[in-house]
Amino acid sequence: MDIRRILDEWEYDPYSFGVRIVPGDDGKQKLQIRLDLGVLQLEMEGRPDGTSPHNKESLLEYYKEKLEQSPNDFPGSDFVLTDEDCDQLRMEAIQYYHRYVSLLELEKYRGVISDTQHNLEILDLMKEYAEDKSDFMSYEQYRPYILMINTLAKGRMSLNKDHSEKASKIVVRGIKLINDARKELGLIDSIYGYKEVKFLEEWKKEFDSDNTPSELDALQKRLMKAVKLEEYESAAIIRDDISNFNKKQNKKINRNK
C-alpha cells in the first residue's frame, strides 16, 4: 500500500534523527525511524523485525542454546559458526543497532543497554566459534562503538539520578573495555577505538566539572563541529547532553528559589 500519507505527515529532516514510538495495530508499541526514502518500523521487544528464528527470541539465543547442548566433557568442541551463520548473526545485529541508536535518542536507556549487550554477545560468540576468523574481524571493528553506546546509556541513567560519581566510574570502566579490546588486537596505537575513547573522556570531563556554564559552551561547540563534519549520530548524542544540562540547571534554579 502507498505510504505517501505517512511520509507527508512526518517530514524528513536531513539534519536531525527522526524517531518516534507509535501504537501498533496489535496493541503493542512500535518504534519508527524516518529516512529520506521512507520509514523503518521495529518492534520494541524481542527481535526488532518481530520474527522468532527457530522458535527462539533471537538467533543469538538459538546459537547459545546449541552451544550449551554440546558435549559436557568438551563444551563447544563440536560447535562452529559457518560463514552463513555469521552472515545471519550480522544481519540480526544490524537490526538491534537500528533499535538501540533510536532508543538512545528517545532516552530509553534500559533498552539501549539490553540491545548493545546483545550485539556484544554476538561479537563474543563469533570471536570464539567463527569457522572463518575473517568473519569475526569484519564485525569486530564495531566493538568500540557498541561499548561506547553501552557506557553512555549506563552513565546517563546514573546522571539522571544525580549519581555523578557512579557515572564517572562507569565511564572509566567503558574506556578500559575499549582499550582492552585495542590491546588484545595489537591496535592500541591505531585509530581503532580512538574516537570512542576520546568521546568518553571528553564526556566524563563535562560532569566531573559539576556542569559549569563553560561546559555548555563546550557542548555547543562540539555540536557545531559534529554537524559540520556530518557526524549526525554524535550530534544527536551531544544534543541530548545539552538538553540534560539545561534540565539540571533548571532544577538548581528551582531549588534556590
N, C-alpha and C positions, 0 to 999 in steps of 0.2 A: 504494500500500500504506500501511496505517496506520503512522505513525511514533511512536505513543504510547510504545512501549517505549523508544525512543531518548530521548524527551523526559523520561520518568520517570527514566531512568538519569543524565541530565545536567540537574540542577535549574537553573532560570533565576534569576539574582541581579540584580535591577534596579540594584544599586549597584556592580557590577563588570562588566568587559568579558570575557565568556566566550568564549574562543577556544582551539582545540586542533588538533593535527595527528594524523591517523589514517591507517592503511594502507588503500588503496583495493583494490577487487576486481581492478583491472588491475595491481596490483603497485606502483602509484605512490602517493606520499603525497598526502593531501587535507587542505585547510585547512577547518575547520568553525567557524562563528560561532553561538553560542547567542543567539537572540532570544526575546522574550516569546511569540511565536506559532509558533515552530519553529526550524529550523536552516538556515543557508546553508552550502552546500558549494562550495569553489572549488579549482581546480587550483593546484598550487604553481609550475608552469612554464607559459610561454606565456600565452595569453589565459585569464583566470580561469574562463570558462564552458566551456573545453575545445574551443571551435569554432575553425575556420580560415577566416575570411571570405575569399572569392575565392582560396582555397588559400594564404593568407598567414597568418603567425603572428598578425597583428592587423590591424584596419582602418587603424591608423596606418601600418603597413608598406605596406599596399596603396596608400594615397594618396601616400606618399612615393615609391613606385616610379612611380606615374602622373606625378608632378611631374618626376621625373628623365627621363621619356620625352618631355617637351615639347621643342619646337624649341630647338636649341643656341644659335641666334643671339639668341633672346629667351627665356631659361629661365623657365618658369612663365607666359608670356604668354597661353597658351590654357587655363590651369588655374584652375578656380574650385571652391569648395566650396558646393554648394547648401544650402538650408535642410534638406533631408533628409540630406545628407552630414553636416552639423553635428550634427543630432539623433543620428545613428548614432554619431558620434565621442563625443558627450556621454555616451551610454549605455555606451560602452566605457570611458570614463574613470571612470564610477561603479563599474564592476566592479573596476578597478585600485585605486580609492580603498578599497573594502572590503578588498582584499587588503593594501594597504600599511599601513593602520592596525592590521590584525591581526598582520602581521609585526613591526610596531613593538612591540606588546605582548609578542610572543614573542622579542624581541631578535634577530630575523633581519635585521640591518641592511643587508646587501648587497641583499636582496630589496626592502627599503623604498626604497633609493636607486634601484634599477632601475625600480621602478613609479612613483615620483614623477617621475623623469626622463621616463618615457613620457608622463605626463599633462602635463608642462611642454611637451613637444614637440607634443602635440595643441593646446595653447594657442597656441604659436607659429605652427603651421600655420593655425589658424583666424584668427589675428590678421592674417596676410599674405594669405590667399586666400578668406576667407569672402565670399560674394556679398553677403550682408546683414550689415553690421557689427554689428547688434544681436545676431546670433548669437554673435559673438565676445565682446561686452561681457557677455552673460548668463553666460558661463563665466569671464571674466577676473577676476571678483570672488574666485575661489578661488586665484588665483596666490600671494598672500602666505602662505596656509595651506600650500599644497603646498611652497613654498620653505622654510617653517619646518620641516616634517617632514623634508624632504630634508637640511637643515642639521643637524637634531637627530640623524638617523641617522649622518651622517658624523662629527659631533662625538663621539658615543658610541663609535663604532669607535675613534677616536683615544684617548679617555679610557680605554677598556678596555686599551689598550696603554701606559697611563701617559704619553701624549703630550699633556699639558695645554696646552702652548704651541701645538702644531699645532691642537688643538681650538679654542683661542681665536681663531686666525686664520680657521678655518672659519666660526665664528660671526660674526666681523666681516664676512666676505665675504657670508654669508647675509643679514645685516642690510642691507648695501649693495644687494644684488639686490632686496630688498623695497622699499627706499627709492627705488631707480632706477625701479621699476615705478610707484610712487606719483607720482614726479615726472613721468614720461612722460605719465601720465593727468591731471596737474594736480591730484592729490589728496593732496599731501604733508601738508596741514593738515587732512585729513579723518580719519574713523575707519577708512578703507580701509587695511588693513595695520598699523594702530596696535597692536592687541593682539598680533599676531605679533612685531612689533619689540620690544615691551616684554617679552614672554615670553623671547625670546632674550637680551635684555640682562640680565634677572634670572638666567637660567640661567648665563650667562657669569660673573657675579659669584660664583656658587657654587663653581666650580672654579678661578677665578682667585685666590680667597682660600685655596686649599690645603685646602679642606674642613675648616674648624674646626668644633668641636662646635656653635657657634651657628648654623652653616649648616643643621644637621639640624633645629634648632628652626624655622628659617625655612621649610624644606621642608615640615615637618609643618603649619605654619600655612597655607601656600599650599594644601596638600592639603585641609585642612578647609574653606577658603574655596571651593575649586573644587567640592567635594561639595555644600556649602550652596547654591551657585548652579546646581547640577545641570549643571556643565560636566564631564561624565564623561570625555570624551576627554582634557582637560587633567589631570584627576585621575589617569587611567591613566598618563600620561607622568610625573607627579610621583611616583607610587608606584614607578615604575621607577627614578627618580633616588634615592629613599630606599633602595631595595634596593641600588643600585650604591654608594651612600655607605657603607652598612653593610659591604658586601663589602670595600671599600678599608680601612675601619677595622680589620676583622678581619685583613687582610693585614699592616697595620702592627703590630698587636699580636703576630702570629705571628713577624714579623721581629725584634721586640725581645725575644722570649723567650730 
